[in-house]
Amino acid sequence: MSSGKIISVLLVIGAFAGGAYYGGQNSTSVITSSRGGASFSGGFDKSADQKNVSSTTKSAVIKREVEGKVHRVNDGDSIMAAVQLAQPGDTIQIMPGSYHETVYIDKDDIRIIGVIQQGKRATLDGQGKLNDAILYSGNNIVIENLLITRYKGNGIMGQAGNNFEIRNNVIVDTGVYGIFPQLGKNGLIVSNVISGIEDAAIYVGMSDNIHVAYNDVFDSVAGIEIENSRHAIVENNYVHNNTGGILAFITPGLPIKTTYDVIIRNNFISNNNHKNFGAPGSTVGGIPAGTGILIMAADDVIVEGNIISGNKTAGILITDHHNAPNVTIDPESDPVPHRVMILDNLMINNGYDTIDEAKALMLLEFKQGNPDIIAIGAKDGCIINRHRYVTSGINDFKECSFTNTAATQTYLLDEPVPPRIIDPSERGKVVYMGICAGCHTYTGRMIGPPVQIIQALYMDNPQGLADYIEHPIKKRDDYPEMPPQNYLDAETRLAAAKYMLGRTN
Ligand code: HEC
């Protein structure tokens, strides 16, 4: 056969195969180039708050006019003692060494900087006994370059502090939450390495205007979690070997009831097939192993430019509250995920060993193959290039009216927000929202028992509750220990107790 003939035979085969392909596909499939199209212009209206700036590395804390004092902490000294001496504006430099303590920061504008010398870091080691490494409630707090390990509760927890930067920390095996800003506005979590966390490695709770970028998150139950929070961007992270990779959802029963306006883009989300070792009955304890991205009841979530590979249940799982395990419905939270927007993502080798529920959904739609995207109960979603993926539950998703989010660089604010000023009458509420709600929801099980159960025990005895949280004793076999709240003064503990007893949702 002459070479001319081979070419013509190939052309014929090619034309046939092409015709079969396009003819066999849904003839309305729209093929879009994400480079050409319009950019997303919705989301957070910065003009309502402040002007927006455009860099992922911009600062979230107030720029210092005058640098304060530098307090150096040497191996064997106490970090907490240095914090007690520090004034707002000061920097605490921690030299390499081992530190066994919990550091509470209740002042504003303090920077905790680990000094790294020839690879050796300042190491906070809880030795399996202490609960938390760092708890801050001040505003404009920076925490960087630490190594945190073997705590039982949190690595770094923010309790109602605004404008924070948590960067370049290594957090290994620290119990429940690795980095956990709760009730904060305007914060950056960047370039941390976090592993071995029983709940969420990075847990953004009830917060606003958050940027989570360039973190390496692995071997945990949930990788990165945006929960009851708004205006968050999660980008350029490497999220692997967790049970679930990146999660945007609403936990019912928390005082703040919504999650919306979240962009998840340009992350590597691979092989998140770790056996679930979360607390039985907890929300993350219900995540099926092998979930790349989970969107539960959150609205306006955009998924773009991620490489999502090797997640055995599904690349993207979207669900309402009704179909999620371990979730109690909250009448004040909308259980439906509205307007999930899926732009171009590279998805390979997902869904190869999926859950029975997903198989059943596929069967209902006469779909075959391993699911990249599974949705149940989602409303008003959109997608581009849907023909690329094996999907179920998104037939009613429309074509998105934009193809990229390039116009939205960050939701961080141009100017740090003013420090939160807490009126004494609000103290109980802020403690409840900033601390207790990290582990207790009103109706359901989280890390601790539901508030309704606690109310039944203590309704007429707020002082008893306040005493319990000062020195909790282990009561329930199927729950972990509750960490003592003895760093709060007696008045504040009582205020929190009364506030908890007074809640109705
Ligand atoms: C790090 C998670 C965590 C945080 C934060 C937390 N709790 Fe708890 N709480 C628990 C756990 C776990 C239990 C169950 C302990 C047990 O039964 O052994 C519990 C139990 C309780 C109980 C039940 C006491 C009893 O007699 O049965 C009360 C009351 C309580 N917490 C109040 C609070 C208050 C108030 C706050 C905020 C100041 C708070 N908790 C913060 C985890 C937490």
Boltz pocket constraint, residues with backbone or C-beta under 6 A from the ligand:
constraints:
  - pocket:
      binder: B
      contacts: [[A, 153], [A, 176], [A, 431], [A, 432], [A, 435], [A, 436], [A, 437], [A, 438], [A, 439], [A, 440], [A, 447], [A, 448], [A, 449], [A, 454], [A, 457], [A, 458], [A, 465], [A, 468], [A, 469], [A, 473], [A, 474], [A, 475], [A, 476], [A, 477], [A, 479], [A, 480], [A, 481], [A, 482], [A, 483], [A, 485], [A, 493], [A, 496], [A, 497], [A, 500]]
      max_distance: 6.0
